[in-house]
């Protein structure tokens, strides 16, 4: 079923519909990132590096990464760089 009105091609906004109970809002990446402190690192697969870096960024921190010889990535948490106005 779609929420598009075929006559006017507009989306219909519906309110008061609860989220499914199986959605906690915490991914495994955000849980790992929340347990890290500056200088900690984690090794992830190539396809997971962006998920880990985004989770760190959502916490307001910076990240740095380096590809390892086996194709995996090491991602570090570091303080967010603050740029000063000149």
C-alpha positions as CSV (number, residue, x, y, z in Angstrom):
1,X,0.0,0.0,0.0
2,X,1.3,3.4,-0.8
3,X,0.6,6.8,0.8
4,X,0.4,8.6,-2.6
5,X,-2.8,10.1,-3.8
6,X,-2.8,9.1,-7.5
7,X,-5.0,12.0,-8.5
8,X,-2.9,14.8,-7.2
9,X,0.5,13.0,-6.8
10,X,0.9,14.3,-3.3
11,X,2.1,12.4,-0.3
12,X,-0.4,12.1,2.6
13,X,1.1,12.9,6.0
14,X,-0.1,10.6,8.8
15,X,0.3,11.4,12.5
16,X,0.0,9.3,15.6
17,X,1.3,6.1,14.1
18,X,3.8,4.5,16.6
19,X,7.2,3.1,15.5
20,X,7.6,-0.6,15.7
21,X,8.8,-1.8,19.1
22,X,11.9,-3.5,17.6
23,X,13.6,-0.2,16.8
24,X,15.7,1.0,19.6
25,X,17.4,3.9,17.7
26,X,20.9,2.5,18.6
27,X,22.9,0.8,16.0
28,X,25.9,-1.4,16.9
29,X,28.1,1.3,15.5
30,X,26.7,4.0,17.8
31,X,27.0,1.6,20.8
32,X,30.7,0.9,20.0
33,X,31.4,4.6,19.4
34,X,29.8,5.6,22.7
35,X,32.2,3.3,24.5
36,X,35.3,4.9,22.9
37,X,37.4,7.8,24.2
38,X,39.9,10.0,22.3
39,X,42.8,7.8,21.1
40,X,40.8,4.5,21.0
41,X,40.6,2.7,17.7
42,X,38.6,-0.2,16.2
43,X,39.3,-2.4,13.2
44,X,36.3,-2.7,10.8
45,X,35.8,-4.2,7.3
46,X,36.1,-2.0,4.3
47,X,32.3,-1.9,3.8
48,X,31.8,-0.8,7.4
49,X,34.3,2.1,7.7
50,X,31.8,4.8,6.8
51,X,29.2,3.5,9.3
52,X,31.8,3.7,12.1
53,X,33.0,7.1,11.1
54,X,29.4,8.5,10.9
55,X,28.6,7.0,14.4
56,X,31.6,8.9,15.8
57,X,30.6,12.1,14.1
58,X,27.1,11.9,15.5
59,X,28.7,11.9,18.9
60,X,30.3,15.2,18.1
61,X,33.8,13.8,17.8
62,X,36.3,13.5,15.0
63,X,37.7,10.4,13.4
64,X,40.7,9.3,11.4
65,X,41.2,6.2,9.5
66,X,43.9,4.1,7.9
67,X,43.6,1.1,5.5
68,X,45.4,-2.0,6.7
69,X,47.3,-4.4,4.5
70,X,44.5,-7.0,4.7
71,X,41.9,-4.5,3.3
72,X,40.3,-3.7,6.7
73,X,40.3,-0.2,8.2
74,X,41.5,1.1,11.6
75,X,39.3,4.0,12.7
76,X,40.4,6.2,15.6
77,X,38.3,8.6,17.7
78,X,39.9,12.0,18.1
79,X,38.8,15.4,19.4
80,X,36.7,17.3,16.9
81,X,38.7,20.0,15.1
82,X,37.5,23.5,15.9
83,X,38.2,26.1,13.3
84,X,38.6,29.7,14.5
85,X,37.4,32.6,12.5
86,X,40.1,34.9,11.3
